[in-house]
Amino acid sequence: MSRFFGLLAPVRASEQLLERLLFRHRPAIALLFLLATVWLGWQAAQIRPDASFVKMIPTQHPYVTNFLDHRDDLAGLGNSLRVVVAATEGDIFSADYQQTLKQVTDALFFLQGVDRSAVKSIWTPNVRWTEVTEEGFVGGPVIPASYDGSAASLDQVRSNILSSGQLGRLVANDFRSAMVEVPLFDRDPQTGARLDYQQFSAQLEQQIREQYQRDGIRIHITGFAKVVGDLIAGAAQVGLFFAMAIAVTLVLLYLYSRSITGTLIPLACSLVAVVWQLGLLRLLGYGLDPYSMLVPFLVFAIGVSHGVQIVNTTTLEAARGADSLLAAQRAFRAIYIPGLTALLSDGIGFVTLMVIQIEVIQDLAVAAALGVAVIVLTNLLLLPLLLSWRGVGATAIRHLQRQQQEGSHWQALVVFTRPAGARTALLVAVVLLAVGLWGGQTLKVGDLSAGAPELREDARYNLDNRYITDNYASSSDVFVVMVKTPVQQCASFPVLDQVDHFQHYLNSVSGVQSSVSLADVSERVTAGLNEGNLKWRSVSRNQYVINASLGFVPAGLMNSECSLLPVILYLDDHRADTLQQVSEAVALYGAEHNSEQARFLMAAGNAGFEAATNAVIGTAQYEMLLWVYGVVSLLCLLTFRSIRTVACIILPLALTSVLCQALMAWLGIGVKVATLPVIALGVGIGVDYGIYIYSRLNTFLVQGYPLPEAYLATLQTTGKSVAFTGVTLAIGVVLWIFSPIRFQADMGILLTFMFIWNMLGALILLPALTCLLRPVRRAPAPVTSVAQEIDHAVQ
Amino acid sequence: MRGFIRRRLALALVCLGALCGSTVLWADRLEQPAQPAPQATQALLLDIVRAGERLIAVGEQGIVLLSDDQGERWRMAQVPVSVMLTAVQFPQPQLGWAVGHDGVVLRSQDGGESWQRLLTGRDINALRTLQLTQQLADLPATVDAAQREMLEYALDDALAAEKDGPTTPLLDVWFRDEQVGFVLGGYGLLLKTTDGGQSWRSLGHQADNPDGFHLNSLLACRDGSLLIAGEAGLLLAPDADGERWQAQDSPYDGSFFAAIETDQLYVMGLRGHLFRSPDGQDWQPVALGQGRTASLNGAVSNAGQLWLLGQAGTLLQAGPQGFQALDTVSRRSFSAGVRTGQQLVLVGEGGISHIALDTTEARP
């Protein structure tokens, strides 16, 4: 065996050291663990949900850096909220409704985190109407100063809305609702404190929706802050799923081990791992992001899976007559190396997620890697320590012995170690691979449906979103191109003329609904200055006319030093294809026309960020797979020092990855921030099975056993617990399918699928590949029985 | 569209390779040909006319649209500029004229398929200066001081315009035949050609328009007389040789945007003002109906029938009981229209609109 772990000599050395340390100072070490758990538990109790707009977007991507460079000039084009106040009976022209709209506008204005200067509704003074009369061009705020709620003043409001150009933007096309646009600060500009989305979303519910929604008034809210708020609120149910997962695991563990200690100790150790992980996260300054809410599940599941291996081996030892201490010690010795290798692979698999330049995914990588590191302590060290006191109990030993005598139901799997069975298995795998590759072709990056695909289609958020898309002309998918000019040149004729052409060009790109920029304002006001005559609605070549036309520029269409003018594109949707088409078209225009006079930079707006995110994820998904497989393969190579072995362990995982992509395509799940980590997590966890099975199998093979016999022996020891683990992990995550949050449900399906297929791959494909790839050599005839060899293996 | 983008992408890459991407300066809209645009039928379109069986519409970004099936399907013509075109006219099915911003005058000799740029505002500015300098030089010493002063003032104006560049838009065009035609526009600009556009004479300074009000529309009546309707109630009619335009008594001091002839003459404009006259002298206000105060931009007359069109989706049909609003669904403004069979083809803010006449529900 030392030949195999040659390169891991230091680890082996540490094993001996640790074993001595651990089992000679049991009470002291247990006490240390207890103290650490209490302390970290106290930390974990203080961990808070956390989310940030900036964390969701790739801050290194040029689109986002361009936005961040100019974020002060782009008020309202980053993270903003739309609150719609709808009249369910009648229209918005009632004193009562207007009163409510005013109150909602005011209430939103005063919420902490709102960019007050950029709040817009027909009740804010920055929204104006303009009209042409014989006396010239007149205008004013939509709600007149003389407004008193009378029928006459409501009529005035109606006609002001018509001449404000806000129909379809701040007022619904059918006059039955009006909108408040609420730009948010991700960080408070004064204090620098991050916006607490959970609290903010709760305030929206309490101070806006509950406060003002009543008979006759409905409130609809959309925007990133609400999505995140709803995700965090929905994630509260995660606690329930966690409790259910624990209960199911408890029952299964008992049925498997028939030992009270063998059930409670792995469970407790895995829970300790979760507590430690959360506590450490909190100590490192992290919060619980809704997108990494699943990490504690994974930590728990991985913990249980390793715990089962140890309990199983301890029972085996005890069945052979060792006392509690010796059994636990031998189990530690047997499991420590493969366990450490497996956990190391898990951890490194997770760490490879760091290559993706999106903070929320990097945070998830840290959380998961931390969890795995913690499991080394809790489940590889603490667990055998605790087991050494009470042992697994007589019932468990009898149960194991009975099973070993029966043992025959594993015989079925041995068929895959014989050439015929192996070839059949491989053939099936190749067919599946072909199906997977074919099915995976349609896998898309980004969102595939409207609204917030993280939430279910019938979630209130998505209903609110649909209401707004149905009743307002301007789509909520906003892509902003920033046109950078020399200082004081943003409104010069050549710039506006070029921007005008640019918009004309973009309006011909499919996916672009409409666009708005300073050029439009200038054109409209120029027509207005000429009595509203449509024939004057063009950028004037006369700079004085342009300057006069820019007397009332709405906020956000130019910056204060006049060196930046955003072009706001309203898109049909935010599907990946649409975003890509638009970005390509803009990039093309920039390549052809960027000059000192005007540079066309992408991109702000939710659709702009999503385009950047898609671009990053599109390349990162392959980069990530390359890293995951590269690192895990390298680790296996170091451990087993055989390319064949690496192939035996990795190929089944690769098949699962391919099938998982096909499943995603088939279920209409796009690769995005929420789902990208799934495959890395799947590989990280799946490799455990392969490592455990192969290392045990190898033990028998090097002793000269023929493959079928060696494999049967493996199945009866390690294989059994691998099968059990696969099922337990799957059951732990399958419950997510019932999550109110759609992306968690998607993750549940995908992880369940990966756990089961990885397990089947390890139990079927691994021996089949071993059979077919093994060099034919003369093996010495076995001299002892398999039962005796199991003995050797664990010593 | 994707194919289009891909071709352009290839072009851009070639361009990048030659490092020209960063140095290309934006070509002026007077030099930049109109870009093909699939959404051109929804662009801002300002005028539409018939040329034989063909319909021709013009609008922003140098868009000229042609339809050979009464407005069902449209394609873009080749246009050498991308300025906003404001008016189009075809004195003969093959020969047409279009005018637009920056003083651009275009001519087509193939029924609107392709267009040549005959004049720009730069040419107009130059020819005005030249003509006025000449006129001043040719002025006999005996001429009265007032006329000299008027010419000097006009020359100053022309020189200032030359310094400003081609900023004045043309707003209407009318050709009587192959040879004789007028173009007119902002700030009292009025040019005449008598040789089919080879040479032009500026008439604006000798029109009865001392404030330089915009000249919005020229109406050629059946009896051969001409009428220009303009800003601030301006109505101009020419003398016998068409050189000097005299102000007429006006019923209104707000702007007129359009004029049309059915059984009588109509002028219309700001805030729903409409006036009618049998002879172009004596104007009577016509009430549109309660609350109809949207500006009127244009009119369609066909077989004695009259439709008025204007801001915010206004479309009014003249009837025995006065004007009735036709339901146009959208609130987008209309600029001009023609009748084809049982429908109106209108142009305006939303591009081309079809209004079926037989099934349209009339609102009181």
Interface residues (C-beta under 8 A of the other chain):
Chain A: V132 T133 E134 L162 L167 P494 D497 Q498 D500 H501 H504 Y505 N507 S508 V509 S510 N530 E531 G532 N533 L534 K535 W536 R537 S538 S540 R541 N542 V545 Q581 E584 A585 L588 A591 E592 H593 N594 S595 Q597 A598
Chain B: M1 R2 I5 R8 L9 L11 A12 L13 C15 L16 G21 S22 T23 V24 L25 W26 D28 R29 Q32 Q35 P36 A37 P38 Q39 A43 L44 L46 E60 Q61 S82 V83 M84 T86 A87 H101 D102 G121 D164 G165 P166 T167 P169 L171 G186 H214 N216 E231 D253 G254 S255 F257 L270 R271 S295 N297 Q311 A312 R331 S333 S335 G348 E349
